[in-house]
């Protein structure tokens, strides 16, 4: 009788241990899955017509680079909300042209913003004044975007400002903030509307420009993307943000020729719409 009771106790203990180890195994499995997903970084090249807007999502941070045109601001806000964006940790206005800051007043009004960056370049335009007014309403200061600034995004990710190199460019496009996003072993370069003068200054500063993905400067205009600049970046993927049948003929044939000559995979918002790339730190895939 005592032996049976003892066997019963042992059996119960074994069952309990089995349950505990099963639970631990499931938790361990879940931890691996969560860990893999937490290493992901997403870059959204948002279709805002003839303009630029890029959303970067890391494990715990959201970064917006430019905000398209005023006309596209409602669709931009809608897109951001579909990505469950409530707070933007960093917002960068690359330069004060309407096709890059047109949606900024609404973005500033609609979302909580922690840090706002823009180059030391002003514009005597209504949209620029509206953006400044909204920043003041939110008590947000403008951090000057310039070469040498580095933002730690955690989770082995960082954002480095490579330009503007100088403060006194005559051409507003050359004052564009150029930033490089590094996520472990993958790299993305965002160039605003920087033209060949700025590109030359960046090249002369001997920065490491190598990137897997290039957001092509100035919507694919021939005024940007010099041969030397493309060679130094050596991208595998190029993204062009431009509007369908736009008045500027973007992207220009000369730019497309240089990209195709290098066998770079090209995606365009006027053809592909919203373009989303995901990096796990080693590989980049198009969603």
Backbone as numpy.savetxt, mean C-alpha at the origin, in Angstrom:
# Nx Ny Nz CAx CAy CAz Cx Cy Cz
-12.81 -57.49 42.70 -13.64 -56.29 42.70 -12.78 -55.04 42.70
-11.72 -55.10 43.60 -10.81 -53.97 43.68 -10.07 -53.79 42.35
-9.73 -54.94 41.70 -9.02 -54.89 40.43 -9.87 -54.24 39.35
-11.15 -54.61 39.32 -12.08 -54.01 38.34 -12.19 -52.51 38.54
-12.27 -52.12 39.83 -12.40 -50.69 40.16 -11.14 -49.93 39.72
-9.98 -50.60 39.95 -8.71 -49.98 39.57 -8.63 -49.82 38.05
-9.05 -50.87 37.33 -9.05 -50.80 35.86 -9.97 -49.70 35.34
-11.11 -49.56 36.00 -12.08 -48.53 35.62 -11.48 -47.13 35.79
-10.77 -46.94 36.90 -10.13 -45.63 37.16 -9.07 -45.34 36.10
-8.26 -46.37 35.77 -7.21 -46.20 34.76 -7.82 -45.85 33.40
-8.91 -46.57 33.05 -9.60 -46.30 31.78 -10.10 -44.86 31.71
-10.70 -44.40 32.81 -11.21 -43.02 32.88 -10.09 -42.00 32.71
-8.95 -42.29 33.35 -7.80 -41.39 33.25 -7.28 -41.32 31.82
-7.23 -42.48 31.16 -6.76 -42.52 29.77 -7.68 -41.73 28.84
-8.99 -41.85 29.07 -9.97 -41.10 28.27 -9.77 -39.61 28.46
-9.59 -39.19 29.72 -9.39 -37.77 30.04 -8.14 -37.23 29.36
-7.05 -38.02 29.44 -5.80 -37.60 28.82 -5.94 -37.49 27.30
-6.70 -38.44 26.73 -6.95 -38.43 25.29 -7.66 -37.16 24.87
-8.67 -36.76 25.67 -9.43 -35.53 25.38 -8.54 -34.31 25.46
-7.69 -34.27 26.52 -6.79 -33.13 26.72 -5.82 -33.00 25.55
-5.20 -34.15 25.14 -4.23 -34.09 24.05 -4.88 -33.73 22.72
-6.11 -34.21 22.52 -6.85 -33.87 21.30 -7.10 -32.37 21.24
-7.54 -31.82 22.38 -7.82 -30.37 22.46 -6.55 -29.57 22.21
-5.43 -30.03 22.83 -4.15 -29.34 22.65 -3.71 -29.39 21.19
-3.93 -30.58 20.58 -3.56 -30.75 19.18 -4.35 -29.81 18.29
-5.67 -29.66 18.57 -6.52 -28.76 17.79 -6.08 -27.32 17.97
-5.75 -26.94 19.24 -5.30 -25.58 19.51 -4.00 -25.30 18.77
-3.10 -26.32 18.78 -1.83 -26.16 18.09 -2.04 -25.96 16.60
-2.97 -26.77 16.03 -3.29 -26.66 14.61 -3.86 -25.29 14.29
-4.78 -24.81 15.16 -5.37 -23.49 14.96 -4.31 -22.41 15.04
-3.36 -22.56 15.95 -2.30 -21.57 16.13 -1.45 -21.46 14.87
-1.18 -22.61 14.22 -0.39 -22.60 12.99 -1.14 -21.85 11.90
-2.44 -22.16 11.75 -3.24 -21.49 10.73 -3.29 -19.99 10.95
-3.53 -19.60 12.21 -3.61 -18.18 12.55 -2.28 -17.49 12.27
-1.19 -18.17 12.63 0.14 -17.61 12.43 0.41 -17.35 10.96
0.05 -18.34 10.10 0.27 -18.19 8.67 -0.51 -17.00 8.12
-1.76 -16.86 8.56 -2.59 -15.77 8.08 -2.08 -14.42 8.58
-1.56 -14.40 9.81 -1.09 -13.15 10.39 0.17 -12.65 9.69
0.85 -13.52 8.95 2.03 -13.11 8.20 1.68 -12.44 6.88
0.41 -12.50 6.51 -0.01 -11.96 5.22 -0.09 -10.43 5.24
0.21 -9.87 4.09 0.05 -8.43 3.87 -0.71 -8.26 2.56
-1.68 -7.37 2.56 -2.47 -7.13 1.34 -2.24 -5.71 0.85
-2.11 -5.57 -0.46 -2.01 -4.26 -1.09 -3.12 -4.13 -2.12
-3.99 -3.15 -1.90 -5.13 -2.91 -2.79 -4.83 -1.69 -3.67
-4.76 -1.89 -4.97 -4.64 -0.78 -5.91 -6.06 -0.49 -6.37
-6.64 0.54 -5.79 -8.08 0.78 -5.93 -8.38 1.53 -7.23
-9.38 1.08 -7.93 -9.80 1.73 -9.18 -10.55 3.01 -8.84
-9.86 4.14 -9.01 -10.49 5.46 -8.76 -10.49 6.28 -10.04
-10.54 5.60 -11.18 -10.51 6.30 -12.46 -9.12 6.87 -12.72
-9.09 8.09 -13.26 -7.80 8.74 -13.57 -7.22 9.36 -12.30
-6.71 8.49 -11.45 -6.14 8.92 -10.17 -5.43 7.77 -9.50
-5.00 8.00 -8.27 -4.30 6.98 -7.49 -4.92 6.82 -6.12
-5.03 5.59 -5.65 -5.36 5.31 -4.25 -4.96 3.87 -3.96
-4.18 3.71 -2.90 -3.65 2.39 -2.54 -3.87 2.15 -1.06
-4.43 0.99 -0.74 -4.62 0.58 0.65 -3.66 -0.56 0.96
-2.89 -0.39 2.03 -1.99 -1.45 2.51 -2.53 -1.95 3.84
-2.71 -3.27 3.95 -3.19 -3.88 5.19 -2.16 -4.87 5.72
-1.60 -4.58 6.89 -0.73 -5.53 7.56 -1.57 -6.25 8.61
-0.91 -7.04 9.46 -1.62 -7.79 10.50 -2.48 -6.87 11.37
-1.93 -5.72 11.75 -2.67 -4.85 12.67 -2.64 -3.37 12.30
-2.25 -3.06 11.04 -2.20 -1.66 10.63 -2.79 -1.47 9.24
-3.39 -0.29 9.03 -3.94 0.09 7.73 -3.27 1.37 7.27
-2.80 1.37 6.02 -2.12 2.54 5.46 -2.82 2.91 4.16
-3.14 4.19 3.98 -3.74 4.65 2.73 -2.76 5.61 2.06
-2.43 5.31 0.81 -1.57 6.19 0.02 -2.42 6.81 -1.08
-2.71 8.10 -0.94 -3.54 8.86 -1.87 -5.02 8.45 -1.81
-5.86 9.32 -2.38 -7.30 9.09 -2.23 -8.09 9.42 -3.49
-7.45 9.30 -4.65 -8.17 9.47 -5.90 -8.74 10.86 -6.11
-9.72 10.96 -6.99 -10.35 12.24 -7.32 -11.55 12.52 -6.41
-11.98 13.77 -6.42 -13.18 14.11 -5.65 -14.38 13.31 -6.17
-14.44 13.16 -7.48 -15.55 12.44 -8.11 -15.62 10.98 -7.65
-14.47 10.38 -7.38 -14.43 8.96 -7.00 -14.47 8.75 -5.49
-14.63 9.83 -4.71 -14.50 9.72 -3.25 -15.55 8.81 -2.62
-16.78 8.84 -3.12 -17.82 7.98 -2.54 -17.51 6.50 -2.77
-17.05 6.17 -3.98 -16.73 4.76 -4.27 -15.50 4.32 -3.48
-14.57 5.25 -3.23 -13.39 4.93 -2.42 -13.80 4.63 -0.98
-14.64 5.50 -0.41 -15.11 5.29 0.96 -15.83 3.95 1.07
-16.67 3.65 0.08 -17.41 2.40 0.06 -16.46 1.21 0.02
-15.42 1.30 -0.80 -14.44 0.20 -0.92 -13.72 -0.01 0.41
-13.30 1.07 1.04 -12.58 0.96 2.32 -13.46 0.33 3.39
-14.73 0.71 3.40 -15.65 0.15 4.41 -15.90 -1.33 4.16
-15.88 -1.74 2.89 -16.05 -3.17 2.58 -14.86 -3.99 3.08
-13.72 -3.32 3.24 -12.54 -4.00 3.81 -12.52 -3.89 5.33
-13.65 -3.42 5.89 -13.82 -3.29 7.35 -12.85 -2.28 7.96
-12.52 -1.25 7.19 -11.63 -0.21 7.69 -12.41 0.76 8.57
-11.95 0.93 9.79 -12.51 1.94 10.70 -11.45 2.97 11.07
-10.21 2.49 11.10 -9.09 3.35 11.48 -7.96 3.22 10.47
-7.37 4.35 10.11 -6.20 4.37 9.24 -5.01 4.83 10.08
-4.03 3.95 10.22 -2.87 4.27 11.06 -1.97 5.31 10.41
-1.85 5.21 9.09 -1.05 6.18 8.34 -1.79 6.54 7.05
-1.86 7.84 6.77 -2.39 8.31 5.49 -1.30 9.17 4.85
-1.02 8.88 3.58 0.01 9.62 2.85 -0.61 10.27 1.63
-0.52 11.59 1.56 -0.90 12.33 0.35 0.40 12.58 -0.41
0.61 11.88 -1.52 1.93 11.94 -2.17 2.27 13.34 -2.68
1.26 14.06 -3.18 1.46 15.44 -3.64 0.08 16.07 -3.84
0.00 17.42 -3.84 -1.31 18.08 -3.79 -2.04 18.27 -5.12
-2.12 17.23 -5.94 -2.92 17.28 -7.16 -4.26 16.60 -6.92
-5.29 17.10 -7.58 -6.66 16.66 -7.34 -6.87 15.17 -7.57
-6.14 14.58 -8.50 -6.33 13.16 -8.78 -5.68 12.25 -7.74
-5.03 12.88 -6.75 -4.41 12.12 -5.65 -5.00 12.49 -4.29
-5.49 13.74 -4.16 -6.05 14.16 -2.86 -7.53 14.51 -2.95
-8.15 14.25 -4.11 -9.56 14.60 -4.29 -10.49 13.97 -3.27
-10.18 12.75 -2.85 -11.02 12.06 -1.87 -10.58 12.26 -0.43
-9.49 13.00 -0.22 -8.94 13.16 1.13 -9.91 13.82 2.12
-10.60 14.90 1.74 -11.52 15.51 2.71 -12.53 14.51 3.28
-13.10 13.66 2.41 -14.08 12.67 2.88 -13.42 11.57 3.70
-12.23 11.16 3.29 -11.50 10.12 4.04 -11.20 10.62 5.45
-10.72 11.86 5.55 -10.39 12.45 6.86 -11.63 12.57 7.73
-12.74 12.95 7.08 -14.00 13.11 7.81 -14.56 11.76 8.28
-14.40 10.74 7.45 -15.08 9.46 7.67 -14.36 8.51 8.62
-13.01 8.56 8.64 -12.25 7.57 9.39 -11.38 8.20 10.48
-11.11 7.39 11.50 -10.13 7.80 12.50 -8.75 7.67 11.88
-7.95 8.72 12.00 -6.60 8.73 11.41 -5.58 9.02 12.50
-4.53 8.21 12.55 -3.50 8.40 13.58 -2.38 9.32 13.12
-1.93 9.14 11.87 -0.79 9.92 11.37 -1.01 10.31 9.91
-0.75 11.57 9.60 -0.95 12.07 8.23 0.38 12.61 7.70
0.76 12.17 6.51 2.02 12.59 5.89 1.76 13.24 4.53
2.49 14.31 4.24 2.44 14.97 2.93 3.74 15.74 2.74
4.19 15.89 1.48 5.42 16.65 1.25 5.21 18.14 1.53
6.31 18.84 1.64 6.26 20.28 1.93 5.96 21.04 0.64
4.77 20.80 0.11 4.34 21.42 -1.14 2.87 21.77 -1.02
2.54 23.02 -1.27 1.14 23.46 -1.15 0.55 23.71 -2.54
-0.75 23.94 -2.57 -1.43 24.27 -3.83 -2.56 25.25 -3.54
-2.71 26.22 -4.40 -3.77 27.22 -4.23 -5.04 26.73 -4.94
-5.55 25.59 -4.47 -6.74 24.99 -5.08 -7.78 24.71 -4.00
-9.02 24.62 -4.43 -10.11 24.38 -3.48 -9.94 23.03 -2.78
-9.55 22.01 -3.53 -9.45 20.68 -2.93 -8.34 20.64 -1.88
-7.23 21.34 -2.13 -6.16 21.37 -1.14 -6.62 22.09 0.13
-7.33 23.21 -0.07 -7.85 23.97 1.08 -8.88 23.15 1.86
-9.71 22.40 1.14 -10.70 21.54 1.81 -10.02 20.45 2.64
-8.94 19.91 2.11 -8.19 18.88 2.83 -7.60 19.46 4.12
-7.00 20.64 4.02 -6.40 21.30 5.19 -7.47 21.61 6.23
-8.64 22.04 5.76 -9.75 22.37 6.66 -10.19 21.14 7.45
-10.32 20.00 6.76 -10.73 18.76 7.44 -9.66 18.29 8.43
-8.40 18.46 8.07 -7.32 18.10 8.98 -7.39 18.93 10.26
-7.68 20.22 10.10 -7.79 21.11 11.26 -8.98 20.71 12.14
-10.09 20.35 11.50 -11.28 19.92 12.25 -10.99 18.70 13.12
-10.12 17.83 12.62 -9.77 16.61 13.35 -8.53 16.80 14.24
-8.02 18.04 14.27 -6.79 18.33 15.03 -5.62 17.44 14.60
-5.54 17.21 13.31 -4.45 16.39 12.76 -3.36 17.28 12.19
-2.13 17.03 12.56 -1.02 17.79 12.01 -0.46 17.05 10.80
0.20 17.79 9.92 0.84 17.17 8.76 2.30 16.89 9.09
2.66 15.61 9.05 4.06 15.23 9.16 4.68 15.36 7.77
5.84 15.99 7.69 6.46 16.23 6.38 7.02 14.93 5.81
6.53 14.59 4.62 7.02 13.40 3.91 8.30 13.77 3.17
9.38 13.09 3.48 10.66 13.36 2.82 11.57 12.15 2.96
12.60 12.14 2.15 13.59 11.05 2.19 14.15 10.88 3.59
14.30 9.62 4.00 14.93 9.34 5.29 13.98 8.91 6.39
12.68 9.13 6.18 11.70 8.72 7.20 11.42 7.23 7.05
11.36 6.54 8.17 11.07 5.11 8.16 9.99 4.80 9.20
8.97 4.07 8.78 7.87 3.70 9.67 7.89 2.20 9.91
7.93 1.82 11.18 7.91 0.41 11.55 6.45 -0.04 11.64
6.07 -0.95 10.77 4.68 -1.42 10.73 4.49 -2.71 11.52
5.55 -3.16 12.21 5.56 -4.41 12.98 5.38 -5.62 12.07
5.46 -6.81 12.64 5.30 -8.06 11.89 6.26 -8.13 10.69
7.51 -7.67 10.91 8.55 -7.69 9.87 8.19 -6.86 8.65
7.45 -5.77 8.86 7.08 -4.87 7.77 7.53 -3.45 8.09
7.94 -2.73 7.05 8.33 -1.33 7.24 8.02 -0.53 5.99
7.91 0.78 6.17 7.62 1.69 5.06 8.68 2.78 5.09
9.46 2.87 4.02 10.57 3.84 3.96 10.32 4.89 2.88
10.49 6.15 3.25 10.35 7.26 2.31 11.67 7.46 1.57
11.65 7.34 0.25 12.84 7.53 -0.58 12.86 8.90 -1.24
11.73 9.58 -1.26 11.61 10.90 -1.87 10.37 11.59 -1.28
10.28 12.93 -1.41 11.18 13.79 -2.17 12.56 13.93 -1.54
13.57 13.97 -2.41 14.95 14.13 -1.96 15.21 15.59 -1.62
14.57 16.50 -2.41 14.75 17.95 -2.21 13.41 18.61 -1.86
13.50 19.86 -1.41 12.28 20.61 -1.05 11.82 21.56 -2.14
12.65 21.79 -3.14 12.41 22.92 -4.05 12.18 22.54 -5.50
11.49 21.45 -5.76 11.20 21.09 -7.15 10.19 22.06 -7.75
10.44 22.49 -8.97 9.50 23.38 -9.66 8.24 22.62 -10.04
8.42 21.40 -10.50 7.31 20.55 -10.92 6.72 19.85 -9.69
5.44 20.10 -9.43 4.79 19.50 -8.26 4.88 17.98 -8.27
4.81 17.38 -9.46 4.91 15.92 -9.55 6.21 15.39 -8.95
7.30 16.15 -9.16 8.60 15.71 -8.64 8.70 15.83 -7.13
7.74 16.52 -6.52 7.69 16.60 -5.05 6.99 15.39 -4.44
6.55 14.48 -5.29 5.80 13.30 -4.81 6.58 12.50 -3.77
5.85 12.07 -2.75 6.42 11.11 -1.80 6.55 9.77 -2.52
7.74 9.21 -2.48 8.00 7.87 -3.03 8.32 6.98 -1.85
7.56 5.91 -1.68 7.75 5.05 -0.51 7.93 3.58 -0.91
8.76 2.91 -0.14 9.03 1.49 -0.38 8.53 0.68 0.81
7.66 -0.27 0.51 7.10 -1.15 1.52 7.85 -2.47 1.50
8.36 -2.86 2.66 9.06 -4.15 2.78 8.29 -5.05 3.73
7.94 -6.22 3.25 7.30 -7.22 4.11 8.13 -8.49 4.03
8.98 -8.66 5.03 9.94 -9.77 5.07 10.79 -9.76 3.80
10.61 -10.73 2.90 11.45 -10.78 1.70 10.73 -10.28 0.45
9.62 -9.58 0.61 8.90 -9.02 -0.54 8.88 -7.50 -0.43
8.90 -6.84 -1.60 9.02 -5.37 -1.60 8.10 -4.75 -2.65
7.49 -3.64 -2.25 6.58 -2.89 -3.12 7.05 -1.44 -3.18
7.07 -0.85 -4.38 7.46 0.55 -4.52 6.29 1.38 -5.04
6.00 2.48 -4.34 4.90 3.37 -4.71 5.50 4.73 -5.05
5.23 5.22 -6.25 5.98 6.37 -6.76 5.17 7.65 -6.96
3.88 7.64 -6.61 3.08 8.84 -6.83 3.15 9.26 -8.29
3.41 10.56 -8.52 3.58 11.06 -9.89 5.02 11.49 -10.14
5.96 10.97 -9.35 7.37 11.37 -9.50 7.82 11.19 -10.96
8.43 12.24 -11.50 8.90 12.19 -12.88 10.41 11.98 -12.92
10.99 12.09 -14.10 12.38 11.67 -14.29 13.39 12.50 -13.49
13.07 13.76 -13.19 13.97 14.57 -12.37 14.09 13.98 -10.97
12.95 13.65 -10.38 12.94 13.03 -9.05 13.57 11.64 -9.11
13.26 10.89 -10.16 13.85 9.55 -10.31 15.38 9.61 -10.33
15.92 10.63 -11.02 17.37 10.79 -11.09 17.96 11.08 -9.71
17.28 11.93 -8.94 17.74 12.24 -7.58 17.70 11.01 -6.68
16.66 10.20 -6.85 16.55 8.95 -6.07 17.69 8.00 -6.44
17.96 7.89 -7.74 19.06 7.03 -8.21 20.40 7.51 -7.64
20.59 8.83 -7.63 21.85 9.40 -7.13 22.02 9.23 -5.62
20.91 8.98 -4.93 20.99 8.81 -3.47 21.40 7.38 -3.07
21.57 6.54 -4.11 22.06 5.16 -3.91 21.19 4.32 -2.96
19.90 4.55 -3.00 18.98 3.72 -2.21 18.80 2.36 -2.88
18.46 1.37 -2.09 18.12 0.06 -2.63 16.69 0.13 -3.17
16.56 0.19 -4.48 15.24 0.33 -5.11 14.62 -1.00 -5.50
15.38 -2.07 -5.41 14.88 -3.37 -5.87 13.54 -3.69 -5.24
12.57 -4.01 -6.09 11.20 -4.28 -5.62 10.54 -5.32 -6.50
9.71 -6.14 -5.89 8.95 -7.13 -6.65 7.83 -6.47 -7.46
7.25 -5.43 -6.85 6.09 -4.76 -7.47 6.34 -3.26 -7.55
6.07 -2.68 -8.71 6.19 -1.24 -8.92 4.84 -0.64 -9.26
4.45 0.39 -8.50 3.31 1.20 -8.92 3.90 2.23 -9.87
3.61 2.09 -11.15 4.25 2.90 -12.19 3.94 4.38 -11.99
4.98 5.21 -12.09 4.84 6.65 -11.84 3.94 7.36 -12.83
3.19 8.33 -12.31 2.37 9.25 -13.13 1.49 8.53 -14.14
0.81 7.48 -13.66 -0.22 6.79 -14.45 0.31 6.19 -15.75
1.63 5.94 -15.79 2.22 5.36 -17.00 2.65 6.39 -18.02
2.79 7.64 -17.61 3.23 8.70 -18.52 4.68 8.49 -18.93
5.02 8.97 -20.14 6.42 8.88 -20.59 7.33 9.85 -19.85
6.73 10.72 -19.03 7.54 11.66 -18.24 8.16 10.97 -17.02
7.74 9.74 -16.76 8.27 8.94 -15.65 8.82 7.62 -16.19
9.30 6.78 -15.28 9.77 5.42 -15.62 10.93 5.43 -16.61
12.00 6.13 -16.25 13.20 6.12 -17.09 13.79 4.71 -17.13
14.57 4.44 -18.16 15.17 3.10 -18.31 16.04 2.76 -17.10
16.83 3.75 -16.65 17.73 3.52 -15.51 16.94 3.21 -14.24
15.83 3.91 -14.07 14.98 3.72 -12.89 14.38 2.32 -12.89
13.84 1.90 -14.03 13.25 0.56 -14.15 14.30 -0.53 -13.95
15.49 -0.30 -14.50 16.57 -1.29 -14.35 16.95 -1.48 -12.89
16.98 -0.37 -12.15 17.38 -0.42 -10.74 16.31 -1.12 -9.89
15.05 -0.88 -10.23 13.95 -1.50 -9.47 13.82 -2.98 -9.83
13.91 -3.25 -11.12 13.82 -4.63 -11.64 12.59 -5.37 -11.12
11.40 -4.79 -11.34 10.18 -5.42 -10.81 9.73 -6.61 -11.64
8.97 -7.49 -11.00 8.35 -8.61 -11.72 6.92 -8.24 -12.12
6.32 -7.34 -11.32 4.94 -6.91 -11.55 4.89 -5.39 -11.56
4.11 -4.82 -12.48 3.90 -3.37 -12.53 2.40 -3.08 -12.52
2.02 -2.10 -11.72 0.62 -1.69 -11.64 0.49 -0.28 -12.19
-0.46 -0.09 -13.10 -0.73 1.24 -13.64 -2.14 1.65 -13.24
-2.23 2.79 -12.56 -3.54 3.31 -12.14 -3.94 4.44 -13.07
-4.97 4.20 -13.88 -5.42 5.22 -14.84 -6.88 4.98 -15.19
-7.50 6.00 -15.78 -8.92 5.92 -16.13 -9.14 5.41 -17.54
-10.28 4.80 -17.77 -10.62 4.31 -19.11 -10.73 5.49 -20.07
-10.11 5.34 -21.25 -10.17 6.36 -22.30 -9.87 7.76 -21.77
-8.86 7.86 -20.90 -8.53 9.16 -20.30 -7.96 10.13 -21.34
-8.06 11.41 -21.03 -7.67 12.48 -21.97 -6.16 12.58 -22.18
-5.38 11.89 -21.36 -3.92 12.03 -21.42 -3.26 10.91 -22.22
-4.05 9.93 -22.60 -3.48 8.79 -23.33 -2.64 7.88 -22.46
-2.88 7.94 -21.14 -2.15 7.06 -20.21 -2.71 5.64 -20.26
-1.85 4.64 -20.18 -0.38 4.73 -20.16 0.18 4.97 -21.56
1.28 5.71 -21.64 1.88 6.02 -22.93 2.59 4.80 -23.53
2.64 4.79 -24.85 3.24 3.65 -25.56 4.69 3.42 -25.17
5.42 4.54 -24.95 6.84 4.43 -24.61 7.04 3.67 -23.29
6.15 3.96 -22.33 6.25 3.28 -21.03 5.92 1.80 -21.16
4.84 1.51 -21.88 4.43 0.11 -22.07 5.53 -0.68 -22.79
6.20 -0.03 -23.73 7.28 -0.69 -24.47 8.42 -1.09 -23.53
8.78 -0.16 -22.63 9.87 -0.44 -21.68 9.49 -1.56 -20.70
8.24 -1.56 -20.26 7.77 -2.60 -19.34 7.73 -3.96 -20.02
7.20 -3.98 -21.24 7.09 -5.24 -21.99 8.46 -5.79 -22.37
9.39 -4.89 -22.68 10.75 -5.29 -23.05 11.44 -6.06 -21.92
11.04 -5.73 -20.69 11.63 -6.37 -19.51 10.80 -7.56 -19.01
9.78 -7.93 -19.80 8.90 -9.06 -19.45 8.24 -8.88 -18.08
7.87 -7.64 -17.78 7.20 -7.33 -16.52 5.70 -7.58 -16.68
5.13 -8.27 -15.72 3.69 -8.55 -15.74 2.95 -7.26 -15.39
2.10 -6.78 -16.28 1.44 -5.48 -16.10 -0.05 -5.65 -15.82
-0.52 -4.96 -14.78 -1.96 -4.88 -14.49 -2.37 -3.42 -14.49
-3.58 -3.15 -15.00 -4.07 -1.76 -15.12 -5.46 -1.64 -14.53
-5.68 -0.58 -13.77 -7.00 -0.40 -13.16 -8.07 -0.10 -14.21
-7.68 0.50 -15.35 -8.68 0.79 -16.38 -9.16 -0.48 -17.07
-8.37 -1.53 -16.99 -8.73 -2.82 -17.59 -9.15 -3.84 -16.53
-8.38 -3.92 -15.45 -8.58 -4.96 -14.43 -9.42 -4.51 -13.24
-9.74 -3.22 -13.16 -10.49 -2.72 -11.99 -9.61 -2.73 -10.75
-10.21 -3.02 -9.59 -9.43 -3.10 -8.35 -8.45 -4.26 -8.43
-7.22 -4.00 -8.06 -6.17 -5.03 -8.12 -5.67 -5.28 -6.70
-5.74 -6.52 -6.24 -5.31 -6.86 -4.88 -4.19 -7.89 -4.94
-3.07 -7.55 -4.32 -1.94 -8.46 -4.23 -1.74 -8.87 -2.77
-1.44 -10.14 -2.55 -1.21 -10.65 -1.20 0.20 -11.21 -1.10
0.91 -10.80 -0.04 2.26 -11.31 0.21 2.28 -12.08 1.52
2.92 -13.26 1.50 3.11 -14.01 2.75 4.53 -13.79 3.29
5.22 -12.84 2.69 6.59 -12.54 3.10 7.63 -13.17 2.21
7.19 -14.17 1.43 8.09 -14.86 0.50 7.59 -14.77 -0.93
6.28 -14.93 -1.09 5.67 -14.93 -2.42 4.54 -13.91 -2.49
4.29 -13.44 -3.70 3.20 -12.48 -3.93 2.24 -13.10 -4.93
0.96 -13.06 -4.60 -0.05 -13.59 -5.53 -1.13 -12.55 -5.76
-1.72 -12.60 -6.94 -2.84 -11.71 -7.27 -4.13 -12.41 -6.87
-4.97 -11.72 -6.11 -6.24 -12.32 -5.65 -7.24 -12.43 -6.79
